Amino acid sequence: MKRGMDRLDVLVVGCGNMGTSHARAYHRLSEDFRVVGLVARGAGSRDRLAAELGGVPTFSDFETAYRATQPQVVSINTYPETHAAIARRALTGGSHVFCEKPLAETVEEAAEIAALAREQGRKLVVGYILRVHPAWQKFIEVARGLGKPLVMRMNLNQQSRGKDWSTHKALMDSMSPIVDCGVHYVDVMCQMTGSKPLRVSAIQARLSDELKPGMYNYGQLQVTFADGSVGWYEAGWGPMMSETAYFVKDVVGPKGCVSIVDRQGERKDGSADVGSHTATNSLRVHWQDRDADDQFVRADEWIDTTDEPDHDELCLREQQYLLRAIREDLDLEQHVADAVSSLRIVLAADRSAREGRTIDLEG
């Protein structure tokens, strides 16, 4: 990476869990980034973060902040319904963009943002945190060695209350759990198979009257790939959700299977803790090889991952990737195309759940 270059001024928009972690990452990378502003409607977390970073200027609205700071980088960590508008303004203003997933609320908007980044010659990185997670990348690598087709089983149910339930309800003002979180795990499935997704179906249930009309807080999607692989993803949010089997990450192929297993017992902070959503602790690999008596000949292998990076470290790695993309002029076409593709799949799943029918992805 080139050194001795001017620091990149970055405006952080949104100061919740993700915005806080990303702001800390820019601060740690102070030789290359300079946080010139924090934007959030609420003053509490924003002002605490500003003090933590040494007195960063704060703003209550993005447009005012953008005009005042004229940043080279805009980091978008707000609710999903605002992502596309902020990204559009930043790119047309000449800024590079880091945007938390999902990139937009519709495939058309996401494709428009991708095209705009290309036209403006700006870098656009989407926050797919599992792509910088070494244990998840190992999980994908092992899965690819299991033969074809693959059966991929994943979920992330979250029993939430208090501020976590308030956050979930705010997220569900614009999209369901299988869309908001599903993009991560559908992206993982696409990486594992390297195959074209053909169709998706989904089911849903509305388990709370606290949601806006027409929204549901539990869903499960199923994707079928051209190579015969199949995958499902389940997500439910709310105080009624079970802590049992809330975290299933399991892949089966003709040669065996690999699973993410928590050998440490229950997570002390519960399923709504953002740090637990990427944690693996260990991978268990099983091979189907048998002898003449049809008995297994290979013991299950345990791959220890307890030294994995925490949430803040993963966000740091994402920003290091953004920095490389800018400094080294990395080609991000595939990165952005993958983000648009996974969004297309989960939005089709949402449509399937609402309409009660399978959606063909080939058209």
C-alpha positions in Angstrom: 0.0 0.0 0.0 1.2 3.5 -0.8 2.5 5.5 2.1 3.1 9.1 2.7 -0.2 10.1 1.1 -2.6 12.6 2.6 -5.1 11.2 5.1 -8.6 10.6 3.8 -11.3 12.7 5.5 -14.3 10.5 6.5 -17.8 11.4 7.5 -19.5 8.7 9.6 -23.2 8.6 9.2 -25.0 6.7 12.0 -23.6 6.0 15.4 -25.3 2.8 16.5 -23.5 -0.6 16.8 -22.0 -0.6 13.4 -21.3 3.1 13.1 -19.5 3.1 16.4 -17.3 0.1 15.4 -16.5 1.6 12.0 -15.7 5.0 13.6 -13.3 3.3 16.0 -11.7 1.6 13.0 -11.0 4.9 11.2 -9.6 6.3 14.4 -7.3 3.4 14.8 -6.2 3.8 11.2 -5.4 7.5 11.9 -2.3 7.5 9.6 -4.7 7.1 6.7 -8.1 8.3 7.8 -9.3 11.3 9.7 -12.9 11.4 11.1 -14.2 14.8 10.3 -17.7 14.4 11.5 -20.3 12.1 13.1 -23.9 12.2 12.0 -26.9 10.9 14.1 -30.3 12.2 14.9 -30.0 11.3 18.6 -27.3 13.1 20.6 -26.6 10.4 23.2 -24.5 7.7 21.4 -23.2 10.3 18.9 -21.8 12.6 21.6 -20.3 9.8 23.6 -18.5 8.5 20.5 -17.3 12.0 19.6 -15.8 12.3 23.1 -14.2 8.9 22.8 -12.5 9.9 19.5 -11.1 13.1 21.0 -13.7 15.7 20.2 -15.0 15.0 16.6 -17.5 17.5 15.2 -21.1 16.3 15.4 -24.2 16.9 13.2 -27.9 15.9 13.4 -28.4 15.7 9.6 -26.4 14.4 6.7 -26.7 17.2 4.2 -25.5 19.8 6.6 -22.6 17.6 7.6 -21.6 16.8 4.0 -21.5 20.4 3.0 -19.5 21.4 6.1 -16.9 18.6 6.0 -16.6 17.9 2.2 -15.3 14.4 3.0 -13.4 12.1 0.7 -15.1 9.1 2.2 -18.7 8.7 3.5 -19.4 5.7 5.9 -23.1 4.8 5.9 -24.3 3.0 9.0 -27.9 4.2 9.2 -31.2 2.3 8.8 -31.6 0.6 5.4 -34.2 3.0 4.0 -31.7 5.8 4.0 -28.7 4.0 2.4 -29.4 4.6 -1.3 -30.1 8.4 -0.9 -27.0 9.0 1.2 -24.8 6.9 -1.2 -26.2 8.7 -4.2 -25.4 12.1 -2.7 -21.9 11.1 -1.6 -21.0 9.6 -5.0 -22.3 12.5 -7.0 -20.3 14.8 -4.6 -17.1 12.9 -5.4 -16.8 10.8 -2.3 -15.9 7.2 -1.9 -18.5 5.2 0.0 -18.6 2.4 2.6 -22.2 1.3 3.0 -23.5 -1.2 5.5 -25.6 -3.9 4.0 -28.1 -3.9 2.3 -27.0 -1.4 -0.3 -30.6 -0.3 -1.0 -34.2 -1.3 -0.5 -34.7 -2.4 -4.1 -32.5 -4.2 -6.7 -33.1 -1.3 -9.1 -31.7 1.2 -6.6 -28.8 -1.0 -5.7 -27.9 -1.4 -9.4 -28.2 2.4 -9.9 -25.8 3.0 -7.0 -23.3 0.5 -8.4 -23.5 2.2 -11.9 -23.1 5.6 -10.3 -19.9 4.5 -8.5 -18.6 3.3 -11.8 -19.4 6.5 -13.6 -18.0 8.7 -10.9 -14.8 6.6 -10.6 -15.4 6.2 -6.9 -14.9 3.1 -4.7 -18.0 1.5 -3.2 -17.5 -1.1 -0.5 -20.6 -2.9 1.0 -20.3 -4.1 4.6 -20.3 -7.9 4.2 -18.4 -8.5 7.4 -18.2 -12.3 7.0 -16.0 -11.8 3.9 -13.2 -10.5 6.2 -13.7 -13.1 8.9 -11.0 -15.8 8.8 -13.0 -18.5 10.5 -16.0 -17.9 8.1 -13.7 -18.0 5.1 -12.3 -21.3 6.5 -15.9 -22.5 6.8 -16.5 -21.7 3.2 -13.2 -23.3 2.1 -14.0 -26.6 3.8 -17.6 -26.6 2.4 -16.2 -26.3 -1.1 -14.3 -29.5 -0.6 -17.3 -31.6 0.3 -18.4 -32.2 -3.3 -21.6 -31.3 -5.0 -24.5 -30.8 -4.4 -24.3 -29.0 -1.1 -27.1 -28.8 1.5 -26.6 -25.5 3.5 -28.5 -24.9 6.7 -28.2 -21.6 8.4 -30.2 -19.4 10.8 -29.8 -16.4 13.1 -32.8 -16.0 15.5 -32.6 -13.2 18.0 -34.4 -13.0 21.3 -34.5 -9.3 21.8 -36.0 -6.9 24.4 -35.5 -3.3 25.5 -33.2 -1.3 23.1 -32.5 -4.4 21.0 -36.2 -4.9 20.3 -36.6 -1.2 19.6 -33.8 -1.5 17.1 -35.3 -4.5 15.5 -38.7 -2.8 15.2 -37.0 0.2 13.6 -35.3 -2.0 11.1 -38.5 -3.7 10.3 -40.1 -0.4 9.3 -38.3 -1.0 6.0 -37.4 -4.7 5.7 -38.0 -8.1 7.2 -35.3 -10.1 9.1 -34.8 -12.5 6.1 -33.8 -9.5 4.0 -31.8 -7.5 6.5 -29.7 -10.4 7.8 -30.3 -12.8 5.0 -27.9 -11.0 2.5 -24.9 -12.2 4.6 -25.8 -15.9 4.6 -27.1 -16.0 1.0 -23.8 -14.4 0.0 -22.0 -17.2 1.9 -24.1 -19.8 0.1 -23.2 -18.3 -3.3 -19.5 -18.4 -2.3 -19.8 -22.0 -1.2 -21.5 -23.3 -4.4 -20.0 -20.9 -7.0 -23.3 -21.7 -8.8 -26.2 -19.8 -10.3 -29.2 -19.4 -8.0 -32.3 -20.6 -9.9 -35.3 -20.0 -7.6 -36.3 -19.1 -4.1 -39.3 -19.8 -1.9 -40.1 -18.6 1.6 -42.5 -18.7 4.5 -43.3 -16.0 7.1 -45.2 -15.4 10.3 -46.2 -12.2 12.1 -45.6 -12.9 15.8 -46.2 -9.4 17.3 -48.8 -6.7 17.0 -46.1 -4.1 17.7 -44.9 -4.3 14.1 -46.2 -1.9 11.3 -49.0 -3.4 9.2 -47.9 -5.9 6.7 -44.5 -6.7 8.3 -43.5 -10.0 9.8 -40.7 -10.8 12.3 -40.1 -14.5 11.4 -39.2 -15.9 8.0 -37.4 -18.8 6.4 -36.1 -18.8 2.8 -35.0 -21.7 0.6 -32.7 -21.3 -2.4 -32.1 -23.8 -5.2 -28.9 -23.6 -7.3 -28.1 -24.8 -10.8 -25.6 -27.4 -9.5 -28.3 -29.1 -7.4 -27.3 -27.4 -4.2 -30.0 -26.2 -1.8 -29.9 -23.9 1.1 -32.2 -22.5 3.7 -31.9 -19.5 6.0 -34.2 -18.7 9.0 -34.4 -15.5 10.9 -36.7 -14.3 13.7 -36.5 -11.3 15.9 -38.3 -10.4 19.1 -39.0 -11.1 22.8 -40.9 -14.2 21.9 -38.0 -15.9 20.1 -36.3 -19.0 21.5 -32.7 -19.1 22.6 -32.6 -22.8 21.6 -30.9 -23.5 18.3 -30.7 -19.8 17.5 -27.4 -20.2 15.7 -27.2 -23.0 13.1 -24.5 -23.0 10.5 -24.2 -26.4 8.9 -23.2 -27.6 5.4 -23.5 -31.2 4.1 -22.0 -32.6 0.9 -21.4 -36.1 -0.6 -18.1 -36.3 1.2 -19.2 -35.2 4.6 -20.2 -32.1 6.5 -18.8 -29.0 8.3 -20.6 -27.2 11.1 -19.9 -24.1 13.3 -20.1 -25.3 16.9 -19.9 -23.3 20.1 -17.9 -25.5 22.5 -18.0 -22.7 25.0 -21.7 -23.1 26.0 -24.4 -20.5 25.9 -23.4 -16.9 25.1 -23.7 -14.8 28.2 -25.2 -11.8 26.4 -27.9 -13.8 24.5 -28.7 -14.0 20.8 -29.3 -10.3 20.3 -25.6 -9.5 21.1 -24.1 -8.3 17.9 -20.7 -9.8 18.8 -22.1 -13.3 18.8 -23.5 -13.0 15.3 -20.1 -13.6 13.6 -18.4 -15.7 16.4 -17.6 -19.3 15.5 -15.4 -20.8 18.3 -14.8 -24.0 16.4 -15.5 -25.9 13.2 -16.4 -29.6 13.3 -15.6 -31.5 10.1 -17.0 -35.0 9.5 -16.0 -37.3 6.6 -18.2 -40.1 5.3 -15.3 -42.4 4.5 -16.0 -46.0 5.7 -14.2 -49.4 5.7 -15.4 -52.8 4.5 -17.6 -53.1 7.6 -19.2 -49.8 6.8 -17.7 -48.1 9.8 -16.2 -44.6 9.7 -12.4 -44.6 9.2 -11.7 -40.9 9.9 -12.3 -39.2 13.2 -14.2 -35.9 13.2 -11.8 -33.0 13.0 -12.1 -30.0 15.2 -10.7 -26.7 13.9 -10.3 -24.3 16.8 -11.2 -20.7 16.0 -11.4 -19.2 19.5 -8.6 -16.7 18.6 -10.9 -15.1 16.0 -11.2 -11.3 15.7 -14.0 -9.6 17.7 -16.6 -7.3 16.2 -14.4 -4.1 16.3 -11.5 -6.0 14.8 -13.7 -7.2 11.9 -14.9 -3.7 11.2 -11.2 -2.6 11.2 -10.5 -5.2 8.5 -13.4 -3.9 6.5 -12.0 -0.4 6.6 -8.5 -1.7 5.7 -10.1 -3.2 2.6 -11.7 0.1 1.8 -8.4 1.8 2.2 -6.6 -0.7 -0.1 -9.4 -0.3 -2.6 -8.8 3.5 -2.7 -5.0 3.6 -2.4 -4.4 0.7 -4.8 -7.3 1.3 -7.1 -8.7 -2.2 -6.6 -11.3 -3.4 -9.1 -14.5 -3.8 -7.0 -16.9 -4.8 -9.8 -17.3 -8.3 -8.6 -17.6 -7.2 -5.0 -20.5 -4.9 -5.8 -22.1 -7.3 -8.2 -22.2 -10.0 -5.5 -23.8 -7.5 -3.1 -26.5 -6.7 -5.7 -27.0 -10.4 -6.4 -27.5 -11.4 -2.8 -30.0 -8.5 -2.3 -31.9 -9.7 -5.4 -32.2 -13.2 -3.9 -33.5 -12.1 -0.4 -35.9 -9.6 -1.9 -37.3 -12.3 -4.1 -37.6 -14.4 -0.9 -39.5 -11.6 0.8 -41.9 -11.5 -2.2 -42.3 -15.3 -2.1 -43.2 -15.2 1.6 -45.8 -12.5 1.0 -47.3 -14.0 -2.1 -47.1 -17.7 -1.1 -45.3 -18.9 -4.2 -41.9 -19.8 -5.5 -40.0 -17.0 -7.4 -37.9 -17.9 -10.5 -34.6 -16.0 -10.4 -33.6 -16.7 -14.0 -35.9 -14.0 -15.5 
